[in-house]
């Protein structure tokens, strides 16, 4: 069991795998890996990951100012683009039905440290695995390292809810033939 807040749901191979966000930071970093198995096609799951450009799908009362994240896919979503906002990150790379990768913009990076993220969808059995890898700057003064530990735990709580919500909606849509 991981008590650092760095891992949830990811197996050993997933924790050790290389992700598109790895190597994007200009400082030493540590990785946080979260994963969930989804009984839905990768295209359906990726479509829900794309929804993160419009809503967080976590605890809306905390990170969406009380508004409710949509429980249906947005028809005809805008194409993904480098530089587009993705949660608190700016997209730097993506591959349709595979991953969306972003970096924390400069202003928040000064406060929280450099961060990069990849949301990755991988085929697995009759469904897929939805994995998130977060790379976070690791060499900082003691107070910043303590802040990072708290951030890892907070991220774990919020991202667990987010991944389980995306899983629920993707599986619902797959069962109904939507997506």
PESUL-V493291 format. One line per field, one symbol per residue. psi: psi as a letter, one per 20 degrees, with the letter a starting at -180 (. if undefined). A space follows every 50 residues. Layout:
psi->???
//
This chain:
psi->ppjijippiprghhhiqpqhipihqjrqrqqppqqqppmqqhhgghhhhh iiiiqhkcnhhgjkkiqppqjqqpqmqqqqqpiqpndjrppiqqopjgqp prqprgghhhgiqqqqqpopppqocjcrpoqpppppphorrghhhghhgg gggggggghgggghgggggghghghikq.
//
